[in-house]
Amino acid sequence: MGVIGYSIGVIGASLAIALSAFGVAQAMARQPEIADRVFTVFIMSSAFAEALALIGFVVALVVR
């Protein structure tokens, strides 16, 4: 059961990172001069999504 919970957490994190990468690519295509600031926001959002995936992993292990 823990594997199912962790897989759901990983799917959510991967979707969040994919959506933020898509937004970053669009923003950089529209305004290349703000690429540094947008990339910083992308790194932060990716880190938060991965942190949520790790929390899901810990919860899946604890519930088991």
All heavy atoms as TSV, in Angstrom:
chain	resi	resn	atom	element	x	y	z
A	1	MET	N	N	0.823	-1.200	0.000
A	1	MET	CA	C	0.000	0.000	0.000
A	1	MET	C	C	0.861	1.255	0.000
A	1	MET	O	O	0.480	2.259	-0.553
A	1	MET	CB	C	-0.903	-0.051	1.238
A	1	MET	CG	C	-2.043	0.887	1.158
A	1	MET	SD	S	-3.128	0.380	-0.171
A	1	MET	CE	C	-4.453	1.471	0.072
A	2	GLY	N	N	2.027	1.174	0.632
A	2	GLY	CA	C	2.908	2.329	0.669
A	2	GLY	C	C	3.444	2.699	-0.699
A	2	GLY	O	O	3.684	3.861	-1.002
A	3	VAL	N	N	3.614	1.687	-1.550
A	3	VAL	CA	C	4.118	1.946	-2.897
A	3	VAL	C	C	3.098	2.723	-3.701
A	3	VAL	O	O	3.451	3.620	-4.480
A	3	VAL	CB	C	4.468	0.606	-3.589
A	3	VAL	CG1	C	4.856	0.829	-5.030
A	3	VAL	CG2	C	5.543	-0.108	-2.828
A	4	ILE	N	N	1.831	2.434	-3.507
A	4	ILE	CA	C	0.779	3.163	-4.226
A	4	ILE	C	C	0.752	4.622	-3.785
A	4	ILE	O	O	0.656	5.532	-4.609
A	4	ILE	CB	C	-0.589	2.492	-3.992
A	4	ILE	CG1	C	-0.594	1.089	-4.605
A	4	ILE	CG2	C	-1.711	3.331	-4.594
A	4	ILE	CD1	C	-1.801	0.272	-4.241
A	5	GLY	N	N	0.877	4.857	-2.497
A	5	GLY	CA	C	0.888	6.230	-2.001
A	5	GLY	C	C	2.086	7.013	-2.499
A	5	GLY	O	O	1.972	8.180	-2.889
A	6	TYR	N	N	3.233	6.358	-2.526
A	6	TYR	CA	C	4.426	7.036	-3.017
A	6	TYR	C	C	4.327	7.302	-4.513
A	6	TYR	O	O	4.743	8.354	-4.983
A	6	TYR	CB	C	5.671	6.215	-2.702
A	6	TYR	CG	C	6.931	6.861	-3.196
A	6	TYR	CD1	C	7.318	8.095	-2.698
A	6	TYR	CD2	C	7.705	6.281	-4.172
A	6	TYR	CE1	C	8.457	8.715	-3.154
A	6	TYR	CE2	C	8.852	6.883	-4.629
A	6	TYR	CZ	C	9.218	8.106	-4.119
A	6	TYR	OH	O	10.342	8.718	-4.578
A	7	SER	N	N	3.766	6.372	-5.256
A	7	SER	CA	C	3.643	6.586	-6.703
A	7	SER	C	C	2.696	7.740	-7.003
A	7	SER	O	O	2.942	8.511	-7.939
A	7	SER	CB	C	3.177	5.313	-7.394
A	7	SER	OG	O	1.882	4.955	-6.955
A	8	ILE	N	N	1.665	7.901	-6.230
A	8	ILE	CA	C	0.762	9.044	-6.417
A	8	ILE	C	C	1.496	10.346	-6.105
A	8	ILE	O	O	1.351	11.336	-6.817
A	8	ILE	CB	C	-0.498	8.886	-5.543
A	8	ILE	CG1	C	-1.358	7.737	-6.076
A	8	ILE	CG2	C	-1.313	10.180	-5.515
A	8	ILE	CD1	C	-2.500	7.366	-5.178
A	9	GLY	N	N	2.317	10.338	-5.070
A	9	GLY	CA	C	3.099	11.528	-4.741
A	9	GLY	C	C	4.101	11.888	-5.820
A	9	GLY	O	O	4.293	13.058	-6.148
A	10	VAL	N	N	4.721	10.887	-6.401
A	10	VAL	CA	C	5.696	11.134	-7.460
A	10	VAL	C	C	5.003	11.639	-8.726
A	10	VAL	O	O	5.518	12.533	-9.408
A	10	VAL	CB	C	6.515	9.854	-7.745
A	10	VAL	CG1	C	7.335	9.983	-9.010
A	10	VAL	CG2	C	7.404	9.555	-6.567
A	11	ILE	N	N	3.849	11.093	-9.035
A	11	ILE	CA	C	3.102	11.572	-10.201
A	11	ILE	C	C	2.714	13.033	-10.013
A	11	ILE	O	O	2.839	13.842	-10.934
A	11	ILE	CB	C	1.860	10.687	-10.444
A	11	ILE	CG1	C	2.284	9.315	-10.946
A	11	ILE	CG2	C	0.908	11.336	-11.445
A	11	ILE	CD1	C	1.168	8.302	-10.991
A	12	GLY	N	N	2.268	13.388	-8.827
A	12	GLY	CA	C	1.914	14.783	-8.560
A	12	GLY	C	C	3.105	15.713	-8.678
A	12	GLY	O	O	3.011	16.793	-9.263
A	13	ALA	N	N	4.245	15.294	-8.157
A	13	ALA	CA	C	5.447	16.125	-8.236
A	13	ALA	C	C	5.922	16.268	-9.676
A	13	ALA	O	O	6.323	17.361	-10.105
A	13	ALA	CB	C	6.555	15.529	-7.376
A	14	SER	N	N	5.875	15.192	-10.435
A	14	SER	CA	C	6.321	15.282	-11.828
A	14	SER	C	C	5.389	16.162	-12.649
A	14	SER	O	O	5.851	16.909	-13.521
A	14	SER	CB	C	6.431	13.892	-12.441
A	14	SER	OG	O	5.157	13.271	-12.502
A	15	LEU	N	N	4.100	16.111	-12.389
A	15	LEU	CA	C	3.170	17.002	-13.087
A	15	LEU	C	C	3.410	18.466	-12.713
A	15	LEU	O	O	3.346	19.352	-13.572
A	15	LEU	CB	C	1.720	16.609	-12.779
A	15	LEU	CG	C	1.205	15.366	-13.468
A	15	LEU	CD1	C	-0.193	15.021	-12.974
A	15	LEU	CD2	C	1.217	15.530	-14.962
A	16	ALA	N	N	3.697	18.711	-11.453
A	16	ALA	CA	C	3.966	20.087	-11.022
A	16	ALA	C	C	5.223	20.633	-11.677
A	16	ALA	O	O	5.249	21.780	-12.147
A	16	ALA	CB	C	4.095	20.138	-9.502
A	17	ILE	N	N	6.266	19.830	-11.741
A	17	ILE	CA	C	7.512	20.272	-12.372
A	17	ILE	C	C	7.312	20.465	-13.867
A	17	ILE	O	O	7.812	21.424	-14.460
A	17	ILE	CB	C	8.645	19.279	-12.069
A	17	ILE	CG1	C	8.988	19.338	-10.583
A	17	ILE	CG2	C	9.883	19.591	-12.897
A	17	ILE	CD1	C	9.948	18.285	-10.134
A	18	ALA	N	N	6.557	19.575	-14.498
A	18	ALA	CA	C	6.310	19.705	-15.938
A	18	ALA	C	C	5.519	20.964	-16.253
A	18	ALA	O	O	5.835	21.688	-17.217
A	18	ALA	CB	C	5.576	18.475	-16.447
A	19	LEU	N	N	4.525	21.258	-15.452
A	19	LEU	CA	C	3.731	22.472	-15.694
A	19	LEU	C	C	4.547	23.731	-15.459
A	19	LEU	O	O	4.420	24.711	-16.210
A	19	LEU	CB	C	2.483	22.473	-14.810
A	19	LEU	CG	C	1.386	21.501	-15.228
A	19	LEU	CD1	C	0.264	21.507	-14.195
A	19	LEU	CD2	C	0.855	21.854	-16.597
A	20	SER	N	N	5.389	23.724	-14.438
A	20	SER	CA	C	6.208	24.909	-14.200
A	20	SER	C	C	7.272	25.062	-15.283
A	20	SER	O	O	7.585	26.179	-15.699
A	20	SER	CB	C	6.835	24.881	-12.809
A	20	SER	OG	O	7.746	23.821	-12.700
A	21	ALA	N	N	7.819	23.961	-15.789
A	21	ALA	CA	C	8.790	24.042	-16.884
A	21	ALA	C	C	8.124	24.562	-18.154
A	21	ALA	O	O	8.719	25.343	-18.908
A	21	ALA	CB	C	9.415	22.676	-17.145
A	22	PHE	N	N	6.904	24.152	-18.391
A	22	PHE	CA	C	6.154	24.648	-19.542
A	22	PHE	C	C	5.926	26.150	-19.439
A	22	PHE	O	O	6.116	26.897	-20.402
A	22	PHE	CB	C	4.819	23.911	-19.643
A	22	PHE	CG	C	3.940	24.382	-20.760
A	22	PHE	CD1	C	4.282	24.106	-22.071
A	22	PHE	CD2	C	2.785	25.086	-20.495
A	22	PHE	CE1	C	3.465	24.534	-23.108
A	22	PHE	CE2	C	1.977	25.507	-21.513
A	22	PHE	CZ	C	2.312	25.235	-22.835
A	23	GLY	N	N	5.562	26.608	-18.247
A	23	GLY	CA	C	5.367	28.044	-18.033
A	23	GLY	C	C	6.653	28.837	-18.180
A	23	GLY	O	O	6.655	29.939	-18.740
A	24	VAL	N	N	7.748	28.276	-17.700
A	24	VAL	CA	C	9.043	28.948	-17.821
A	24	VAL	C	C	9.448	29.053	-19.286
A	24	VAL	O	O	9.942	30.087	-19.739
A	24	VAL	CB	C	10.120	28.208	-16.995
A	24	VAL	CG1	C	11.510	28.651	-17.363
A	24	VAL	CG2	C	9.879	28.438	-15.523
A	25	ALA	N	N	9.244	27.982	-20.037
A	25	ALA	CA	C	9.591	28.013	-21.459
A	25	ALA	C	C	8.775	29.053	-22.203
A	25	ALA	O	O	9.300	29.793	-23.056
A	25	ALA	CB	C	9.384	26.637	-22.079
A	26	GLN	N	N	7.510	29.162	-21.875
A	26	GLN	CA	C	6.673	30.184	-22.517
A	26	GLN	C	C	7.105	31.587	-22.119
A	26	GLN	O	O	7.153	32.489	-22.952
A	26	GLN	CB	C	5.208	29.979	-22.154
A	26	GLN	CG	C	4.564	28.870	-22.915
A	26	GLN	CD	C	3.075	28.838	-22.684
A	26	GLN	OE1	O	2.576	29.333	-21.669
A	26	GLN	NE2	N	2.358	28.251	-23.618
A	27	ALA	N	N	7.415	31.783	-20.852
A	27	ALA	CA	C	7.833	33.111	-20.399
A	27	ALA	C	C	9.151	33.523	-21.031
A	27	ALA	O	O	9.329	34.686	-21.420
A	27	ALA	CB	C	7.945	33.132	-18.876
A	28	MET	N	N	10.084	32.591	-21.138
A	28	MET	CA	C	11.369	32.909	-21.761
A	28	MET	C	C	11.213	33.177	-23.251
A	28	MET	O	O	11.955	33.977	-23.814
A	28	MET	CB	C	12.364	31.771	-21.532
A	28	MET	CG	C	12.910	31.700	-20.145
A	28	MET	SD	S	14.132	30.383	-20.052
A	28	MET	CE	C	14.477	30.365	-18.321
A	29	ALA	N	N	10.274	32.504	-23.888
A	29	ALA	CA	C	10.050	32.740	-25.316
A	29	ALA	C	C	9.439	34.117	-25.552
A	29	ALA	O	O	9.746	34.779	-26.548
A	29	ALA	CB	C	9.141	31.663	-25.888
A	30	ARG	N	N	8.597	34.549	-24.619
A	30	ARG	CA	C	7.949	35.855	-24.789
A	30	ARG	C	C	8.877	37.007	-24.430
A	30	ARG	O	O	8.881	38.030	-25.097
A	30	ARG	CB	C	6.689	35.920	-23.935
A	30	ARG	CG	C	5.598	35.037	-24.435
A	30	ARG	CD	C	4.366	35.175	-23.611
A	30	ARG	NE	N	3.356	34.216	-24.068
A	30	ARG	CZ	C	2.232	34.015	-23.466
A	30	ARG	NH1	N	1.940	34.694	-22.366
A	30	ARG	NH2	N	1.372	33.142	-23.934
A	31	GLN	N	N	9.615	36.855	-23.338
A	31	GLN	CA	C	10.498	37.926	-22.871
A	31	GLN	C	C	11.845	37.335	-22.467
A	31	GLN	O	O	12.056	36.982	-21.302
A	31	GLN	CB	C	9.884	38.659	-21.693
A	31	GLN	CG	C	8.649	39.452	-22.052
A	31	GLN	CD	C	8.111	40.198	-20.850
A	31	GLN	OE1	O	8.359	39.818	-19.717
A	31	GLN	NE2	N	7.372	41.249	-21.109
A	32	PRO	N	N	12.767	37.213	-23.401
A	32	PRO	CA	C	14.060	36.593	-23.082
A	32	PRO	C	C	14.885	37.372	-22.060
A	32	PRO	O	O	15.744	36.802	-21.392
A	32	PRO	CB	C	14.789	36.563	-24.422
A	32	PRO	CG	C	13.758	36.764	-25.450
A	32	PRO	CD	C	12.640	37.513	-24.811
A	33	GLU	N	N	14.628	38.644	-21.889
A	33	GLU	CA	C	15.429	39.452	-20.960
A	33	GLU	C	C	15.153	39.125	-19.499
A	33	GLU	O	O	15.940	39.493	-18.629
A	33	GLU	CB	C	15.229	40.940	-21.225
A	33	GLU	CG	C	13.821	41.458	-20.970
A	33	GLU	CD	C	12.904	41.355	-22.179
A	33	GLU	OE1	O	13.330	40.811	-23.209
A	33	GLU	OE2	O	11.767	41.806	-22.076
A	34	ILE	N	N	14.054	38.470	-19.186
A	34	ILE	CA	C	13.771	38.115	-17.792
A	34	ILE	C	C	14.069	36.644	-17.511
A	34	ILE	O	O	13.584	36.084	-16.540
A	34	ILE	CB	C	12.313	38.445	-17.417
A	34	ILE	CG1	C	11.336	37.615	-18.244
A	34	ILE	CG2	C	12.026	39.918	-17.518
A	34	ILE	CD1	C	9.941	37.617	-17.670
A	35	ALA	N	N	14.882	36.037	-18.353
A	35	ALA	CA	C	15.159	34.603	-18.231
A	35	ALA	C	C	15.788	34.241	-16.881
A	35	ALA	O	O	15.470	33.201	-16.310
A	35	ALA	CB	C	16.058	34.143	-19.367
A	36	ASP	N	N	16.662	35.106	-16.356
A	36	ASP	CA	C	17.317	34.792	-15.082
A	36	ASP	C	C	16.313	34.732	-13.931
A	36	ASP	O	O	16.342	33.805	-13.113
A	36	ASP	CB	C	18.390	35.831	-14.773
A	36	ASP	CG	C	19.564	35.754	-15.736
A	36	ASP	OD1	O	19.769	34.676	-16.331
A	36	ASP	OD2	O	20.255	36.777	-15.896
A	37	ARG	N	N	15.436	35.702	-13.874
A	37	ARG	CA	C	14.448	35.726	-12.792
A	37	ARG	C	C	13.454	34.571	-12.916
A	37	ARG	O	O	13.086	33.950	-11.917
A	37	ARG	CB	C	13.704	37.049	-12.768
A	37	ARG	CG	C	14.566	38.187	-12.230
A	37	ARG	CD	C	13.778	39.442	-12.107
A	37	ARG	NE	N	13.702	40.010	-13.461
A	37	ARG	CZ	C	12.863	40.950	-13.819
A	37	ARG	NH1	N	12.026	41.447	-12.962
A	37	ARG	NH2	N	12.864	41.413	-15.049
A	38	VAL	N	N	13.036	34.283	-14.135
A	38	VAL	CA	C	12.077	33.204	-14.339
A	38	VAL	C	C	12.708	31.856	-14.003
A	38	VAL	O	O	12.078	30.985	-13.407
A	38	VAL	CB	C	11.542	33.231	-15.790
A	38	VAL	CG1	C	10.692	32.026	-16.093
A	38	VAL	CG2	C	10.755	34.496	-16.034
A	39	PHE	N	N	13.979	31.683	-14.365
A	39	PHE	CA	C	14.658	30.426	-14.064
A	39	PHE	C	C	14.805	30.236	-12.559
A	39	PHE	O	O	14.675	29.114	-12.057
A	39	PHE	CB	C	16.029	30.388	-14.750
A	39	PHE	CG	C	16.719	29.068	-14.604
A	39	PHE	CD1	C	16.257	27.958	-15.283
A	39	PHE	CD2	C	17.814	28.940	-13.777
A	39	PHE	CE1	C	16.888	26.733	-15.143
A	39	PHE	CE2	C	18.445	27.725	-13.626
A	39	PHE	CZ	C	17.984	26.616	-14.318
A	40	THR	N	N	15.048	31.306	-11.828
A	40	THR	CA	C	15.138	31.210	-10.372
A	40	THR	C	C	13.810	30.757	-9.773
A	40	THR	O	O	13.779	29.899	-8.882
A	40	THR	CB	C	15.551	32.571	-9.776
A	40	THR	OG1	O	16.791	32.964	-10.352
A	40	THR	CG2	C	15.684	32.492	-8.272
A	41	VAL	N	N	12.726	31.305	-10.268
A	41	VAL	CA	C	11.404	30.895	-9.788
A	41	VAL	C	C	11.148	29.430	-10.139
A	41	VAL	O	O	10.571	28.677	-9.344
A	41	VAL	CB	C	10.312	31.812	-10.381
A	41	VAL	CG1	C	8.930	31.284	-10.073
A	41	VAL	CG2	C	10.473	33.222	-9.843
A	42	PHE	N	N	11.591	29.006	-11.304
A	42	PHE	CA	C	11.434	27.603	-11.708
A	42	PHE	C	C	12.189	26.667	-10.766
A	42	PHE	O	O	11.664	25.628	-10.357
A	42	PHE	CB	C	11.909	27.408	-13.140
A	42	PHE	CG	C	12.021	25.966	-13.538
A	42	PHE	CD1	C	10.890	25.182	-13.659
A	42	PHE	CD2	C	13.254	25.396	-13.774
A	42	PHE	CE1	C	10.988	23.846	-14.017
A	42	PHE	CE2	C	13.357	24.072	-14.130
A	42	PHE	CZ	C	12.222	23.286	-14.251
A	43	ILE	N	N	13.403	27.022	-10.421
A	43	ILE	CA	C	14.189	26.185	-9.508
A	43	ILE	C	C	13.506	26.098	-8.143
A	43	ILE	O	O	13.433	25.021	-7.539
A	43	ILE	CB	C	15.628	26.731	-9.377
A	43	ILE	CG1	C	16.374	26.600	-10.702
A	43	ILE	CG2	C	16.395	26.036	-8.267
A	43	ILE	CD1	C	16.570	25.172	-11.158
A	44	MET	N	N	12.979	27.219	-7.670
A	44	MET	CA	C	12.284	27.210	-6.378
A	44	MET	C	C	11.023	26.345	-6.434
A	44	MET	O	O	10.765	25.556	-5.516
A	44	MET	CB	C	11.927	28.639	-5.960
A	44	MET	CG	C	13.123	29.497	-5.637
A	44	MET	SD	S	14.039	28.892	-4.217
A	44	MET	CE	C	12.858	29.171	-2.938
A	45	SER	N	N	10.239	26.463	-7.490
A	45	SER	CA	C	9.016	25.666	-7.581
A	45	SER	C	C	9.330	24.181	-7.737
A	45	SER	O	O	8.623	23.332	-7.187
A	45	SER	CB	C	8.137	26.157	-8.731
A	45	SER	OG	O	8.782	25.957	-9.959
A	46	SER	N	N	10.405	23.867	-8.448
A	46	SER	CA	C	10.816	22.466	-8.563
A	46	SER	C	C	11.253	21.909	-7.213
A	46	SER	O	O	10.950	20.759	-6.879
A	46	SER	CB	C	11.949	22.325	-9.568
A	46	SER	OG	O	11.521	22.697	-10.839
A	47	ALA	N	N	11.962	22.715	-6.457
A	47	ALA	CA	C	12.400	22.268	-5.128
A	47	ALA	C	C	11.201	22.029	-4.206
A	47	ALA	O	O	11.170	21.041	-3.456
A	47	ALA	CB	C	13.338	23.301	-4.518
A	48	PHE	N	N	10.210	22.900	-4.255
A	48	PHE	CA	C	9.020	22.703	-3.424
A	48	PHE	C	C	8.247	21.459	-3.848
A	48	PHE	O	O	7.746	20.711	-3.006
A	48	PHE	CB	C	8.116	23.931	-3.478
A	48	PHE	CG	C	8.694	25.129	-2.779
A	48	PHE	CD1	C	8.531	26.391	-3.317
A	48	PHE	CD2	C	9.402	25.007	-1.605
A	48	PHE	CE1	C	9.070	27.503	-2.703
A	48	PHE	CE2	C	9.945	26.113	-0.973
A	48	PHE	CZ	C	9.773	27.369	-1.524
A	49	ALA	N	N	8.140	21.222	-5.153
A	49	ALA	CA	C	7.437	20.028	-5.627
A	49	ALA	C	C	8.168	18.762	-5.205
A	49	ALA	O	O	7.546	17.775	-4.794
A	49	ALA	CB	C	7.275	20.080	-7.138
A	50	GLU	N	N	9.486	18.769	-5.285
A	50	GLU	CA	C	10.259	17.609	-4.852
A	50	GLU	C	C	10.165	17.413	-3.344
A	50	GLU	O	O	10.138	16.279	-2.862
A	50	GLU	CB	C	11.719	17.755	-5.271
A	50	GLU	CG	C	11.937	17.545	-6.741
A	50	GLU	CD	C	11.606	16.134	-7.191
A	50	GLU	OE1	O	11.881	15.180	-6.439
A	50	GLU	OE2	O	11.072	16.011	-8.297
A	51	ALA	N	N	10.102	18.498	-2.594
A	51	ALA	CA	C	9.939	18.376	-1.147
A	51	ALA	C	C	8.602	17.721	-0.814
A	51	ALA	O	O	8.516	16.873	0.089
A	51	ALA	CB	C	10.043	19.740	-0.483
A	52	LEU	N	N	7.567	18.082	-1.555
A	52	LEU	CA	C	6.271	17.446	-1.330
A	52	LEU	C	C	6.315	15.962	-1.683
A	52	LEU	O	O	5.681	15.144	-1.013
A	52	LEU	CB	C	5.185	18.154	-2.143
A	52	LEU	CG	C	4.790	19.528	-1.636
A	52	LEU	CD1	C	3.792	20.163	-2.591
A	52	LEU	CD2	C	4.202	19.447	-0.248
A	53	ALA	N	N	7.066	15.610	-2.714
A	53	ALA	CA	C	7.206	14.191	-3.066
A	53	ALA	C	C	7.938	13.435	-1.951
A	53	ALA	O	O	7.577	12.301	-1.623
A	53	ALA	CB	C	7.949	14.044	-4.380
A	54	LEU	N	N	8.949	14.058	-1.378
A	54	LEU	CA	C	9.664	13.407	-0.268
A	54	LEU	C	C	8.772	13.265	0.958
A	54	LEU	O	O	8.842	12.255	1.673
A	54	LEU	CB	C	10.925	14.187	0.073
A	54	LEU	CG	C	12.046	14.078	-0.951
A	54	LEU	CD1	C	13.184	15.017	-0.580
A	54	LEU	CD2	C	12.537	12.664	-1.054
A	55	ILE	N	N	7.941	14.252	1.226
A	55	ILE	CA	C	7.003	14.145	2.337
A	55	ILE	C	C	6.025	13.000	2.080
A	55	ILE	O	O	5.695	12.226	2.988
A	55	ILE	CB	C	6.267	15.488	2.557
A	55	ILE	CG1	C	7.240	16.524	3.093
A	55	ILE	CG2	C	5.084	15.315	3.489
A	55	ILE	CD1	C	6.686	17.929	3.137
A	56	GLY	N	N	5.572	12.874	0.832
A	56	GLY	CA	C	4.692	11.761	0.481
A	56	GLY	C	C	5.375	10.419	0.686
A	56	GLY	O	O	4.749	9.444	1.118
A	57	PHE	N	N	6.660	10.348	0.374
A	57	PHE	CA	C	7.421	9.107	0.581
A	57	PHE	C	C	7.485	8.770	2.065
A	57	PHE	O	O	7.268	7.617	2.454
A	57	PHE	CB	C	8.820	9.264	0.004
A	57	PHE	CG	C	9.714	8.097	0.243
A	57	PHE	CD1	C	9.452	6.882	-0.351
A	57	PHE	CD2	C	10.821	8.215	1.062
A	57	PHE	CE1	C	10.278	5.789	-0.136
A	57	PHE	CE2	C	11.647	7.131	1.285
A	57	PHE	CZ	C	11.378	5.915	0.681
A	58	VAL	N	N	7.763	9.757	2.894
A	58	VAL	CA	C	7.848	9.518	4.335
A	58	VAL	C	C	6.494	9.093	4.890
A	58	VAL	O	O	6.392	8.157	5.690
A	58	VAL	CB	C	8.391	10.765	5.060
A	58	VAL	CG1	C	8.260	10.633	6.559
A	58	VAL	CG2	C	9.827	11.017	4.658
A	59	VAL	N	N	5.441	9.751	4.457
A	59	VAL	CA	C	4.103	9.384	4.928
A	59	VAL	C	C	3.745	7.977	4.480
A	59	VAL	O	O	3.169	7.208	5.249
A	59	VAL	CB	C	3.061	10.428	4.425
A	59	VAL	CG1	C	1.644	9.934	4.640
A	59	VAL	CG2	C	3.277	11.752	5.115
A	60	ALA	N	N	4.103	7.641	3.256
A	60	ALA	CA	C	3.811	6.284	2.768
A	60	ALA	C	C	4.563	5.230	3.583
A	60	ALA	O	O	4.034	4.140	3.829
A	60	ALA	CB	C	4.191	6.173	1.293
A	61	LEU	N	N	5.783	5.540	4.017
A	61	LEU	CA	C	6.522	4.592	4.838
A	61	LEU	C	C	5.967	4.502	6.259
A	61	LEU	O	O	5.947	3.440	6.854
A	61	LEU	CB	C	7.995	4.982	4.887
A	61	LEU	CG	C	8.790	4.726	3.614
A	61	LEU	CD1	C	10.230	5.222	3.787
A	61	LEU	CD2	C	8.782	3.260	3.260
A	62	VAL	N	N	5.527	5.633	6.790
A	62	VAL	CA	C	5.019	5.646	8.163
A	62	VAL	C	C	3.672	4.951	8.256
A	62	VAL	O	O	3.422	4.196	9.193
A	62	VAL	CB	C	4.929	7.101	8.689
A	62	VAL	CG1	C	4.170	7.165	9.990
A	62	VAL	CG2	C	6.315	7.679	8.844
A	63	VAL	N	N	2.830	5.153	7.266
A	63	VAL	CA	C	1.491	4.550	7.289
A	63	VAL	C	C	1.583	3.048	7.151
A	63	VAL	O	O	0.798	2.309	7.735
A	63	VAL	CB	C	0.626	5.171	6.153
A	63	VAL	CG1	C	-0.677	4.401	5.977
A	63	VAL	CG2	C	0.341	6.613	6.455
A	64	ARG	N	N	2.555	2.595	6.409
A	64	ARG	CA	C	2.698	1.160	6.201
A	64	ARG	C	C	2.941	0.497	7.511
A	64	ARG	O	O	2.465	-0.366	8.019
A	64	ARG	CB	C	3.854	0.898	5.254
A	64	ARG	CG	C	3.975	-0.561	4.892
A	64	ARG	CD	C	5.033	-0.763	3.891
A	64	ARG	NE	N	6.311	-0.747	4.585
A	64	ARG	CZ	C	7.386	-1.322	4.126
A	64	ARG	NH1	N	7.362	-1.903	2.984
A	64	ARG	NH2	N	8.511	-1.282	4.774
